[in-house]
Amino acid sequence: MIARGCSVAETAEHICRHAERLAPGVICSVVRIDHEGIIHPLAGLNVPAVYSAALDGLAIGPSVGSCGTAAHFRVPVAVSDIFTDPLWREYQYFADLLFSAKGIKACWSSPILQSDGRVLGAFGFYYRENRGPTNEEKTLVAECIDLCALALEREEVRAENHRLAYSDILTGLGNRASFMKTLEERAESGGEAFAILLLDIDHLERFNQALGHEAGDRLIREVGETFAQISAPAKVFRIDADEFALLIDEGDAELALSRISSTALETIPKLSQRSGSSSLPLSISCGGALSDQPARCDVPALLQRANLALHHAKQTARGTFVLYHEGISSTIAHEFRVLQTLTSALAEDRVEAHYQPIVNLDTHEIVGLEALCRIRTQSGQIIQAGQFAEALQSLSMGNFLTDRMLKLVAADLRWWLDDGVPLRYVSVNISMADFGKGSLRDRVAEAFALQCVPLEHVVLEVTESVYMGESDHRVAEEIEKLRADGLLVALDDFGTGYASLTHLLNFPVDIIKIDKSFVDRMSDGGSGEIIIKALIDMADGLGMRIVAEGVETTDQATRLQRLGCRLAQGYLFGYPADREKTTEILRLGTPQ
């Protein structure tokens, strides 16, 4: 029976019947002892049911009847009179149950031990007369105990394998396999619609990098525990390193989705304050999907919809809940097509660097260029960076494009330097993905070193959202190292993101690029003009340069010059162009 995989209860019951046949008049029982030392009846059809029910949940101990004492001391215990023996003094109720139902007066119990000595259970013989075991019974029970030990050990292994297969080791929650099994079973049952809620810890890697993996693991456990408390009695699963899942099976699943996600979004971020890591703000994103009516749904499709909703929340509005709708699929499909376009362009060498002049407003001299990424389609059309900006949030894609642009700019700079073309610097845009990889400094140095281009000719442009969004100062530290290598750093699109003036004290840069929106709002005494004047004065005091972006009219250029702005770029001075066209402009020294 053990070899065939019969259940441990069925096997133990068969052993009891076998023992009772060979020992006439004896009533046999087997109890299991769990890891906490709690007794659970396993087999013994002839033992009074009311007695077994009373025994279930009792803890073993030094004076807990025959079975509890034998299991505690790991030695056989024979009690010839259960009404007078001290081991049964506290359990006369149990003795009365045995006697009134079966006339039992004595009990002999032997521990069932694992190979390492841990107690697995107890094997009991109950007698209707005041006596202990005979020698023949001792031999019989010894064989029965060996068989019970085999069966219980096998059951322990099976239970442990099941736990490992369906439980998350870190949190003790169900894992992905358990979630999928639960989801499939619920879908097959039909009935009312249900819902899936996915919860993701935003930027978990920051906690691991800043505080260590032990602190990160502790945070994961706390998030799991809190989410489970919020969602009770529904069961929570950990299905990925930073992701949890919940099956919501209530009357109004959509209302429950909203309620649970709202509570989670409000409660879980407070865990960072409780754990003393408030310097690293904790946020979560949630995505959910409702099953179709009737509920015998396509489980993979439902899970995909929930994943798309979570992805949409993380990409567009971290720290919020998004419920799946058809429009999300269209958005994701568009993103996928863009990624395909970029992937093929990289593979087929259709990524190009185009350059827009940066001029001195006083002399109209070209002092620098901004390198802009362009994709040439297979038909020869040019795709501008704005059309694939979202794809740059992908860690791998952002890194691939930056590496290609660094390579192209370094080669073009080398060509211009060798040709004697007058040029001070070229600026290259850097994305958040480049800082996430953690090797930006080495990648920049290597790209320009291969072309023997001094870093004094290089400016890295970083947007506010990248530069100011890292509370752990990783970005600021990396940029300071880059500046120490000799290149300059520009803060792009200033005024459109998260930066405040105090950030410029904590995260110094060399160049501030005023966003086009301020230039567009310049008029006599207009707010844009006032802000630009204040920024120019501030930059002068901090030793920083100002570049006005998006200059399209002579009037704007004149106003900027009058305000004291010396550098500008925009369509007034030239559209982005390839190396050949840019070379012609550089040789002239001024924009056409």
Steps between C-alpha positions, in 0.01 A plus 500: 500500500787738577667416169176555308456844654190427707412774746662484842158480668395205283831324562487558878143372514603183317784447751256544790260239358794262442617545863147448638467173306829369645418623855137405564311725742739791452388837360776667301561867417760717329540872573720746317712759684562820305809725516346701786444183710123491448312170485280421199314164479591322176355146511288276725148437382421308818613782730196703617452798267417734788831407666699562180332839458591597857859383449550704181700817574638386837868578559738221603664527841652311795160405647262497206347153515676215324540637146597855600755378753651237269541758224651751743762265644540292178461174695211249529255571784275225638212599731313201641231712667405827332279595799775491763828565317647852561561544125122500448412708809420813296322300231228306685247639253687314225509183712124521557442535125707189427336291769142604433531439125725191485565387856868595469701491825867508389716654229848427370658753265828491305663800325546498122837659432659640188847381402649816653323439831216751462163368614250453218214340690393234747365146458244400765349177627186533716395211731169409662685353798763646732820377340805590293639357176603138449829406336318400183327840495832678547641318197189577296497869596870535425430392142194722477699801628765448232231499231330808649833681514556427129153624412523815713851584378385463142203724577732761653715497188193525280362787709835679491528455125149638464588794723813574299309466175209724603640732769727802486800434725552865601144599595326168560227609258389292206730531198423543130426130449255509791337814361456349155355178649256701713406715202437200276283330764297818551450550127382141456242535776300758304256724683534872554777712352820538699806725476879499512697770679875526445720710730857600412761660728638794302879512462572219745857491372562842660433357845731207429777727373469761774418286804611150400308191395419406861308826540341446160386151603360639823306760301359230270379301801340808656326593177373143462372488860329838470342415166375171644344681799331752271368227271385247764332259475609484135839334449806698381777348287853619424543431128824686428788665683310827550147399400201364693168369372152473645193310379190699593188286510233722653152600392609830347854421386554841340407681820727269700785571256461873559470463877798268551729685260416837660576366847826343379611820325434697818640253754802326348710812420500578874709187562820685407437747783435220747818316398717811532575525127295812433792643302393250233131567434306179438233491234298226337309472174191286447327356198178304485271316262147360521406159364233476233148384570454208548814439705626199300756734350825464313745517794815592299306778327367634831846495655642675195241776535593549866868511404429759230314714753792477745748582224290802403495622862879464531565674169255788527403554864710319759339484840148454363249226410400435139207280402539332163306638203531440128689825441795364698549220249523754219757701693712194579475380140630838384788481747584153373505620140731785599733257677501280190588801286788598728628144526514457123654846455779410743557166332505652150711805593224751427557713812640843411625804690367836383627825643338834588720809548538685832600861430639801680229767473757783510723373219268246324795259522420130528651388830355150524261241369231285654502144366149371436416136435323424175376173351503452125229264384561235236324729252733789586268709719635661819334431836566760769579412861163620630328215320694236693569681829288257704704206375811653656354420843587139426831434673653298217368716215604824668851367554532367144398832345724703729799278421432537128467879531822524703678300230360718218573830677852393591573407136354828370692705756822326401426577134436870572810532718718337232348725233565813704133594516448760776287343774512518877268220608221257414229413752349151527169419670504240779192306619402352835581155362867601472523565872310183584769286339764650730788520248438833326837650592693209350281490188550872431874484563542194278299641208705821475831337590467267199491810278760689709253781563570705815198512733524878514313494167206307650188618684248255645142624504280364777131583546355612832296180538821297488722730697260594777302178532762294687469553873796273571737741319629224273455718193664802663802293606540354150479845342758642737739223393435583134567869562822408676606323178483832315166505323218745570143425607190688383161495671254473209140628481540696824166602648287217360574221749566461870789735566493794735768764536630332815575186298766694311689541827486128579555379143731749327513510120699704251224605262129570546286468188184711531201316358331627185175564690659798679642640176158474334343705781737794470330834441532847643511432870360148450548225757735304274730798467500561876585137575776491238657817643493351850660178374774690320587700811498186712717307253753786487523492878548123505754502219272311260423565135150551361379369164155601378329223300236524229591845367304540176471876436736794482287677761558219748874507434511879549307482827725224630811698411361807674436291813863391504459150354807422291427154361198366314382231262191449290364500147602865458863384493457169323308176484664173606713369213733210423879521523555615142253789520619591851862508376409757235336719765796466737746605231300816446525566874146631528156356425365552150 
